[in-house]
Amino acid sequence: MRPEQTDIVIVGAGGAGFSAALSAAESGLKVLLLEKTEWPGGSTRMSGGGIAATGTSFQEKAGITDSKEDWLELWKKRQATSNPNGPYPDYVFVDQFMDQAAVTTEWLAKKQGHSYELPAGFGQDPEQRIHFPKGTPGGMGGGKQLIANLSKTLEKRENITLQTETRVTDLLMDQGKINGVKFVDKNGPGEIHAKKVIISAGGFVQNKKMIAQYIPAAQTASQFAVGGTGDEGDGIIMAQKAGAVLYEDPWVIGMGITAALPGTGSLLMDWNKLYMDAHGKRFLNEASHYAVVANAVLSADEPWIIIDSAKANEDLLKPLNDAVASGRVVKADSIQELSQQMGISGSTLKDTVTGYNDGAKNGHDSMGKEVEHVVPVNIAPYYATHIYPVIMGTFGGVKTNPNYEVLDKDEQIIPNLFSTGESANKRLYNHVYMSGSSVQFALTSGRVAGKVAAQQIKQH
């Protein structure tokens, strides 16, 4: 039987939704968690499940020296690689988030049945501040494990009801105050009245129309989106209809590159490769953080990847050769001939490859690439194929205060409405993602919103 009324409705059962439900439920209030897809978890379920935090007891027990100041310094350095005139990050908010992230990391372990591997680094971030779920070192299957752990705890909370295959279609509003949601489930449309509504419905990485409208520069990337299937911007649109204001300067969360060819998935984060633009010139240090790489590839002029026939590339050679006939890949016995097939006139490409190979010999790369990743390209035949950015989410959502209460155009709270996770994440970022921050923000914003919503109900 459908409930007609509850204390708190949460829209979306990903990491933010689970965290909000568990947090709110600590008050003893009734919580209804609605998920439009068959399987809960959202983008968090698809992730490595790692959450970044500093000053945790887990770091301390492992003898790891780390600080919020070091994390903040890296954050500022990384964000400076993108849009120099961007209005975000809001570093007061980032600082607050970092404090709350440590609280969330402890709370999950002490109260919500979660556990961790030893804190570790990831990719180009060697600092041991990412807390992956126990049993998933490096994050292999970590997101599934995180959601499984939280699901077990949620099932024990008698005051939480999880309902899947239930699409929330709109917010209920009375005299300027949110008081529930409209939805459609297997039995048709319905309404649920609630004292508070928390939007945890993710971003809009799976909504090509929204990307075209709000991030037109990233339209080409939308065809290579790997975020949660439910990340269609529903919650953001609902909140906007209720008077919420969108964050300025939305962007996509980069996750490396793809050649869009079967059998070439290893190129996603391969720092040993060589990229070129349409003019035969390099345009970045290919061993940069995967989000920086994705942004650079997105803005480059018809970017290519150059691959030789070295033993290290043997797993790529068959898929590359298979794609030659279709024209997706060009192949040649010399770099100059390859350049001609790529449509690059003159000797620019040849000169660039020669300079790169010289850097491999003398240990100095013109783009500052670490010498261990400067692998010469000198064994024929040579291959070239276009590359594209892969994206896993969006920066944007609706504006909130530090309690994740949604704000209107006058920066006033829309009563009883909260927004979390990718539905409200832009304040943290310019155009560059930080490893371990998205799932952490989902869990932290959910925890805070759930707690505040419950406290407000109790106080009234």
Sequence and secondary structure as in RCSB ss.txt:
>XXXX:A:sequence
MRPEQTDIVIVGAGGAGFSAALSAAESGLKVLLLEKTEWPGGSTRMSGGGIAATGTSFQEKAGITDSKEDWLELW
KKRQATSNPNGPYPDYVFVDQFMDQAAVTTEWLAKKQGHSYELPAGFGQDPEQRIHFPKGTPGGMGGGKQLIANL
SKTLEKRENITLQTETRVTDLLMDQGKINGVKFVDKNGPGEIHAKKVIISAGGFVQNKKMIAQYIPAAQTASQFA
VGGTGDEGDGIIMAQKAGAVLYEDPWVIGMGITAALPGTGSLLMDWNKLYMDAHGKRFLNEASHYAVVANAVLSA
DEPWIIIDSAKANEDLLKPLNDAVASGRVVKADSIQELSQQMGISGSTLKDTVTGYNDGAKNGHDSMGKEVEHVV
PVNIAPYYATHIYPVIMGTFGGVKTNPNYEVLDKDEQIIPNLFSTGESANKRLYNHVYMSGSSVQFALTSGRVAG
KVAAQQIKQH
>XXXX:A:secstr
   SEEEEEEE  BHHHHHHHHHHHTTT  EEEE SSSSTBHHHHHS   EE SS HHHHHTT    HHHHHHHH
HHHHTTS TT     HHHHHHHHHHHHHHHHHHHHHSS  B S EEETTEEEEEEE BTT GGGTTHHHHHHHHH
HHHHHH TTEEEE S EEEEEEEETTEEEEEEEEETTEEEEEEEEEEEE    STT HHHHHHH GGGGGGGGGB
 S TT SSHHHHHHHHTT  B SS EEEEEEEE   TT GGGGG TT EEE TTS   S TTS HHHHHHHHHHS
SS EEEE   GGGHHHHHHHHHTTTTTSEEEESSHHHHHHHTT  TTHHHHHHHHHHHHHHHT  TT   GGG  
   SSSEEEEE EEEEEEEE BB B TT EEE TTS EEEEEEE GGGB GGG SS   TTHHHHHHHHHHHHHH
HHHHHHHHH 
